Amino acid sequence: MSDNPLLLQNVSVPLHLKRETWRQKTKSLLRYLGPAFIVSVAYIDPGNFATNISGGSNFNYTLLWVILWSNLMAIFLQTLSAKLGIVTGIDLATHCGQIFSRRTNMLLWVITLFTAIATYMAEFLGATLGFYLLFGIPLLLAGAITILVTFLLVYLQRFGQQAIERTIVLLVAVIGISYFVEIFLAKPDWSKVAYHTLVPSLGPESILVAVGMLGATVMPHVIFLHSELVKSRRTSEDIQDIKRHFRMERLDIVFAMNIAFLVNAAMLIVAASVFYSKGIPVDTIEEAHRSLTPLLGHLSSGAFGLALLASGLSSSTVGAMAGECMMKGFIGLDIPINIRRIITMIPAMVLLWLGLNPMKILILSQVTLSFALPAAVIPLLIITSRKDVMGEMANRKFTNIIGCIIVTLIISLNAVLIYLTLLN
């Protein structure tokens, strides 16, 4: 055969070899998909339902840009967390325990404990409301059923991480399909949707909901969790294998996070199209569910209840996994999962017993998470910037600049919220 490159260009690859190559690449990619889908559940949990419904019903489409920018922040931060786990084989909380002083780790542990309580409160209330709305079960009994079902879901971990991943993907599909039905029935004004997704708009009245949306979308507990989840796919310490794993995980993150973005945007768009456009203020999840029936029919209200239930059950499972990772890493204190779950359940059950508005509780819990975000983001940036930890995969200067901008934005939004709250 001639070595002439012009002749070699005309040599075609047999079709069966092309198919085999495509299959190998697809199989290789599928092997790495999963961790980001578990993480993405936290971005479409019941707290998102509350903040997005409140944002859409009170401020029309004007806060869509918050969801977009929060999602971009989430992609950036989850990528750094995944990189840390892939490169070192050690999760973020354990790194904090090894690198920072005991006093710093105690502070991080306390913040994390409150984060776990606020997170589980939102997840627990969402699943409870889902049972209540779909089946008419009294709230306290629905809460007891939620406890039982979430314990069963966490039990799936005994069968390996992939069993959890498949269950989570199924529940995410239920949420996505439910909101596809909702948005089809709502018939939104797509020109306004496009405008407000790209053009920021924020006023004193909407800042509480905007901060809640940020806390609901960029969640501190899954920043810790992602670095733990990717370890199950780590098969080699060879730098080329690590880089390949990281490339595959970035695809996983972009795919899963953008599904979460579309679901969150759909929540707000439906609320704006159905409630704001008709001048219907929505102060509770029950009102949102009840109002959908006369406006869009039983199919819509049923889809809403089903999505809320799937969201609460899936995110409570993820919350349990994140809590286990965080509680143990900082100070080496391994609280049994059942005891930790009981600790985080008690406040939610008390609030249900007192008859407080679950939607307002959900929004406030997400604002709490926004205040806790720097405790996850700052350690992540510090550790992933260290060459002695990350080697040649340490953050570049540009990455650190973006990270610092994100931290500044989060702290600034929180500071403005405190100022406006004290002013009023």
C-alpha positions in Angstrom: 0.0 0.0 0.0 1.2 3.5 -0.8 2.3 5.8 2.0 1.0 8.8 0.1 -1.2 10.7 2.5 -3.5 11.9 -0.4 -4.3 8.2 -1.2 -4.8 7.4 2.5 -7.4 10.1 2.8 -9.7 8.1 0.4 -9.6 5.0 2.5 -13.0 4.7 4.1 -13.6 3.1 7.5 -16.0 0.1 7.3 -19.5 0.9 8.6 -19.4 -1.9 11.2 -16.2 -0.5 12.7 -17.7 3.0 12.9 -20.7 1.5 14.7 -18.5 -0.4 17.1 -16.5 2.8 17.8 -19.8 4.7 18.4 -21.1 2.0 20.7 -17.8 2.0 22.7 -17.9 5.7 23.2 -21.6 5.6 24.2 -20.9 2.8 26.6 -17.9 4.6 28.1 -20.0 7.8 28.6 -22.9 5.9 30.2 -20.4 4.3 32.7 -19.7 7.8 34.1 -23.2 9.2 34.1 -25.0 9.1 37.4 -23.4 11.2 40.2 -24.6 14.5 38.7 -28.2 13.2 38.5 -28.1 12.4 42.2 -26.8 16.0 42.8 -29.4 17.6 40.5 -32.2 16.4 42.7 -31.2 19.0 45.2 -31.8 21.6 42.6 -35.4 20.6 42.0 -36.4 19.9 45.6 -39.6 21.2 47.4 -37.7 24.4 48.3 -37.5 25.2 44.6 -41.2 24.6 44.3 -41.9 27.2 47.0 -39.5 29.9 45.8 -40.3 29.4 42.1 -44.1 29.5 42.7 -43.7 32.6 44.9 -41.4 34.3 42.4 -43.7 33.5 39.4 -47.0 34.3 41.1 -45.9 37.6 42.6 -43.3 38.9 40.1 -44.3 37.4 36.8 -41.3 36.2 34.7 -38.9 38.9 36.1 -36.9 36.5 38.3 -36.1 33.9 35.5 -32.6 35.3 35.2 -32.0 34.3 38.8 -32.6 30.7 37.9 -30.3 30.9 34.9 -27.4 32.5 36.8 -27.8 30.3 39.8 -27.7 27.3 37.5 -24.4 28.5 35.9 -23.0 29.0 39.4 -24.1 25.5 40.3 -22.4 24.0 37.2 -19.2 25.8 38.1 -19.2 24.7 41.8 -20.3 21.1 41.1 -17.5 20.8 38.5 -14.9 21.9 41.1 -16.3 19.5 43.7 -16.3 16.6 41.2 -12.7 17.4 40.2 -11.6 17.3 43.8 -13.1 13.8 44.4 -11.8 12.5 41.0 -8.2 13.8 41.5 -7.7 13.0 45.1 -10.2 10.2 45.9 -11.1 12.1 49.1 -14.3 14.1 49.6 -14.4 17.8 50.4 -15.5 17.4 54.1 -12.6 15.0 54.8 -10.2 17.3 53.1 -11.4 20.2 55.4 -10.8 17.9 58.4 -7.3 17.2 57.3 -6.3 20.8 56.2 -8.1 23.3 58.5 -7.7 23.8 62.2 -10.1 22.0 64.6 -11.7 25.3 65.6 -12.5 26.0 61.9 -13.8 22.5 61.4 -16.0 22.8 64.4 -17.5 26.0 63.0 -18.0 24.3 59.6 -19.6 21.3 61.3 -22.1 23.5 63.2 -23.0 25.4 60.0 -23.4 22.0 58.3 -25.7 20.7 61.0 -28.0 23.7 60.6 -27.8 23.2 56.8 -28.8 19.6 57.1 -31.8 20.6 59.3 -32.9 23.3 56.9 -32.4 21.0 53.9 -34.3 18.1 55.3 -37.1 20.4 56.6 -37.8 21.4 53.0 -37.5 17.9 51.6 -39.7 16.4 54.3 -42.4 19.1 54.0 -42.4 18.7 50.2 -43.0 14.9 50.3 -45.6 15.3 53.1 -47.5 17.9 51.1 -47.3 15.6 48.0 -49.0 12.8 49.9 -51.5 15.2 51.4 -52.4 16.9 48.0 -52.6 13.6 46.0 -54.4 11.4 48.4 -56.0 13.7 50.9 -54.1 12.2 53.9 -53.9 14.4 57.0 -50.6 16.3 57.2 -49.3 14.5 60.4 -50.1 11.1 59.0 -48.6 12.1 55.7 -45.4 13.1 57.6 -45.3 9.6 59.2 -45.6 8.0 55.8 -42.9 10.2 54.4 -40.6 9.1 57.3 -41.2 5.4 56.4 -40.8 5.8 52.6 -37.6 7.8 52.9 -36.1 5.2 55.3 -36.9 2.6 52.6 -35.2 4.7 49.9 -32.1 5.3 51.9 -32.0 1.5 52.5 -31.3 1.1 48.7 -27.7 2.2 49.4 -27.1 -1.3 50.7 -27.5 -2.5 47.1 -24.8 0.0 45.8 -24.8 3.5 44.5 -26.1 2.6 41.1 -29.4 1.3 42.7 -29.9 4.8 44.2 -28.9 6.5 40.9 -31.5 4.5 38.9 -34.2 5.3 41.5 -33.3 9.0 41.4 -33.2 9.2 37.6 -36.7 7.7 37.6 -38.0 10.2 40.1 -36.4 13.1 38.2 -38.1 11.8 35.0 -41.4 11.9 36.9 -40.8 15.6 37.9 -39.7 16.6 34.4 -42.7 14.9 32.6 -45.1 16.4 35.1 -43.8 19.9 34.4 -43.8 19.3 30.7 -47.5 18.6 31.0 -47.9 21.8 33.2 -46.1 24.1 30.8 -48.0 22.7 27.8 -51.3 23.5 29.5 -50.2 26.9 30.8 -49.4 28.4 27.3 -46.9 31.1 28.5 -45.8 34.2 26.7 -42.5 32.9 25.2 -41.2 36.4 24.2 -41.4 37.6 27.8 -39.9 34.4 29.0 -36.9 34.9 26.7 -36.5 38.6 27.7 -36.6 38.0 31.4 -34.3 35.0 31.2 -31.5 37.2 29.8 -32.3 40.6 31.3 -31.8 41.0 35.1 -34.5 42.8 37.1 -34.6 43.0 40.9 -36.5 45.2 43.4 -36.7 45.6 47.2 -39.9 43.5 47.3 -38.4 40.6 45.3 -35.0 40.3 47.0 -36.2 37.8 49.7 -37.5 35.4 47.0 -34.4 36.0 44.8 -32.1 35.0 47.7 -34.4 32.0 48.4 -34.1 31.0 44.8 -30.3 31.2 45.0 -30.3 29.1 48.1 -32.7 26.6 46.6 -30.6 26.3 43.4 -27.0 26.4 44.6 -27.2 24.1 47.6 -24.2 23.7 50.0 -24.8 20.0 51.0 -24.5 18.7 47.4 -21.2 20.7 46.9 -19.9 18.4 49.6 -21.7 15.3 48.3 -20.5 15.4 44.7 -16.8 14.9 45.7 -18.0 11.7 47.5 -20.2 10.3 44.7 -17.5 10.4 41.9 -15.2 8.2 43.9 -17.1 5.1 43.0 -16.1 5.6 39.3 -12.4 6.3 40.2 -10.5 3.2 39.0 -6.9 4.5 38.5 -4.5 7.1 39.8 -3.0 7.6 36.3 -3.3 11.3 35.4 -4.6 10.5 31.9 -7.4 8.3 33.3 -8.2 11.0 35.9 -8.4 13.6 33.1 -10.6 11.4 31.0 -12.9 10.7 34.1 -13.1 14.4 34.7 -14.1 15.1 31.1 -16.8 12.5 31.3 -18.1 13.9 34.6 -18.3 17.4 33.2 -20.7 16.1 30.5 -22.7 14.4 33.3 -22.9 17.7 35.2 -23.9 19.8 32.2 -26.6 17.4 31.1 -28.1 16.9 34.6 -27.8 20.5 35.7 -29.5 21.8 32.6 -32.4 19.4 33.1 -32.7 20.9 36.6 -32.6 24.4 35.1 -35.4 23.6 32.6 -37.6 22.1 35.4 -37.0 25.2 37.7 -37.7 27.6 34.8 -40.9 25.6 34.0 -42.1 26.0 37.6 -41.7 29.8 37.6 -43.1 30.1 34.1 -46.2 28.0 35.0 -46.8 30.1 38.1 -46.4 33.4 36.2 -48.6 32.2 33.3 -51.4 30.8 35.5 -51.4 32.8 38.7 -49.8 36.2 38.0 -51.6 36.7 34.7 -54.9 36.2 36.4 -54.1 38.3 39.5 -54.2 35.3 41.8 -51.8 35.7 44.8 -50.4 32.3 46.0 -49.3 32.1 49.6 -49.4 28.4 50.1 -48.6 25.2 48.2 -52.2 24.0 48.8 -53.5 27.2 47.1 -51.2 26.5 44.1 -52.5 23.0 43.8 -56.2 23.9 44.4 -56.1 26.9 41.9 -54.7 24.8 39.1 -57.8 22.6 38.9 -60.3 25.2 37.8 -57.7 27.0 35.7 -56.0 24.1 33.9 -58.0 21.0 34.9 -57.4 18.0 37.1 -54.5 16.7 34.9 -52.5 19.8 35.8 -53.2 19.7 39.6 -52.5 15.9 39.6 -49.2 16.4 37.8 -48.2 19.2 40.3 -48.9 16.9 43.3 -47.0 14.0 41.7 -44.0 16.2 40.9 -43.9 17.6 44.5 -44.1 14.1 46.0 -41.3 12.7 43.7 -39.2 15.8 44.5 -39.6 15.4 48.2 -38.9 11.7 48.3 -35.8 11.9 46.0 -34.3 14.9 47.6 -34.7 13.5 51.1 -32.7 10.5 50.0 -30.0 12.7 48.6 -30.1 14.8 51.8 -29.4 11.7 53.9 -26.4 10.8 51.7 -25.0 14.3 51.9 -25.5 14.5 55.7 -23.6 11.2 56.2 -20.7 12.6 54.1 -20.6 16.0 55.8 -21.1 15.0 59.5 -18.3 12.4 59.4 -15.7 14.4 57.4 -15.1 17.6 59.5 -14.4 16.2 63.0 -14.6 12.5 62.5 -17.9 12.3 64.4 -19.9 9.5 62.8 -23.5 9.9 64.0 -25.7 6.9 63.0 -27.9 7.8 60.1 -31.1 6.9 61.9 -30.3 9.2 64.8 -29.2 12.0 62.5 -32.4 11.6 60.5 -34.5 11.8 63.7 -32.7 15.0 64.7 -33.4 16.6 61.4 -37.0 15.4 61.3 -38.1 16.8 64.6 -38.3 20.5 63.6 -40.3 19.7 60.5 -42.8 17.5 62.5 -43.1 20.3 65.1 -43.9 22.9 62.5 -46.5 20.6 60.9 -48.1 20.1 64.4 -48.1 23.9 65.0 -50.0 24.3 61.7 -47.6 26.9 60.3 -47.6 27.8 56.6 -45.4 25.2 54.9 -44.7 27.4 51.9 -43.3 30.3 54.0 -41.2 27.7 56.0 -39.9 26.4 52.7 -38.8 29.8 51.5 -37.1 30.7 54.8 -35.3 27.4 54.8 -33.9 28.2 51.3 -32.8 31.6 52.5 -31.0 29.9 55.4 -29.1 27.7 52.8 -28.0 30.8 51.0 -26.4 32.1 54.1 -24.7 28.7 54.6 -23.3 28.7 51.0 -20.0 30.5 51.7 -19.1 27.7 54.3 -19.0 25.2 51.4 -17.8 27.4 48.5 -14.8 29.1 50.2 -13.2 25.8 51.5 -13.8 24.3 48.0 -12.0 27.1 46.3 -9.1 27.0 48.8 -8.5 23.3 48.6 -8.9 22.9 44.8 -6.3 25.8 44.4 -3.6 23.9 46.3 -1.0 22.3 44.1 0.1 20.0 46.9 -3.5 18.6 46.9 -4.5 18.8 43.3 -1.1 18.6 41.4 -1.4 19.8 37.8 -5.2 19.8 38.2 -5.1 22.7 40.6 -7.4 25.7 39.8 -6.0 28.2 37.3 -6.0 31.9 38.1 -9.1 32.5 35.9 -11.0 29.8 37.7 -10.2 31.3 41.1 -11.3 34.7 39.9 -14.7 33.3 38.8 -15.0 31.6 42.2 -14.2 34.8 44.1 -16.9 36.6 42.0 -19.5 34.0 42.9 -18.6 34.2 46.6 -18.8 38.0 46.5 -22.2 37.8 44.8 -23.6 35.4 47.3 -22.4 37.4 50.3 -23.6 40.7 48.8 -27.1 39.3 48.2 -27.3 38.1 51.7 -26.0 41.4 53.1 -28.6 43.4 51.1 -31.3 41.0 52.4 -30.2 41.7 56.0 -30.1 45.4 55.4 -33.6 45.5 53.9 -35.0 43.3 56.6 -33.6 45.6 59.4 -34.8 48.7 57.5 -38.3 47.4 57.5 
